[in-house]
Amino acid sequence: MAREQMAEEDQGVRPLDPIDRAILRLLQEDGRASIRSVAERVHVSRANAYARINRLVEDGVIRGFSARVDHERAGHGASAYITLKIVQNSWRTVRKELVTLPGVVHIALVSGDFDVLLLVHTVDNRSLRELVLTRIQAIKEVLSSRTLLVFEETDLVVGDWPLGEGGADEAPTP
């Protein structure tokens, strides 16, 4: 690995203080929250909140702002987690294929009994079957797949930091 690449990776990792964690939680709850609202809720000035959010974006901690979608109401009535066993050392090749598939919203390289975990949302079970049997299993590096249908799901606000490490409720008071 080149030194420049290692240096770039090291730059992106830095500890988050309680205010940063509180800001992240607030923005995950409401990505449209105003700077003023964020500043008031975490007890800092607007300039400080603005600078912190910009730094979190520049550091790559915040990768973007998006809406949380109710997939069923959006016309995607079938959701599933799909596990894949793949040819050893073919992760990058498989990922290039998977990102082009319709309905695939999350791809993870994992450890355990399988190698890849996908989250997919499709219009219906017929579309899901087509995706799995025709598109995913056609990828030559995919050895096997298992499909787990999602019957019901609940989105949680990511950022409930482990071991009580912050969140909006733990923002420091002046």
Secondary structure, DSSP 8 states (H G I E B T S, - for coil): --HHHHHHHHHT-----HHHHHHHHHHHH-TT--HHHHHHHHTS-HHHHHHHHHHHHHTTSS--------TTTTT--EEEEEEEEE-TT-HHHHHHHHTTSTTEEEEEE--SS-SEEEEEEESSHHHHHHIIIIIITTSTTEEEEEEEEES------TT--GGG---GGG----
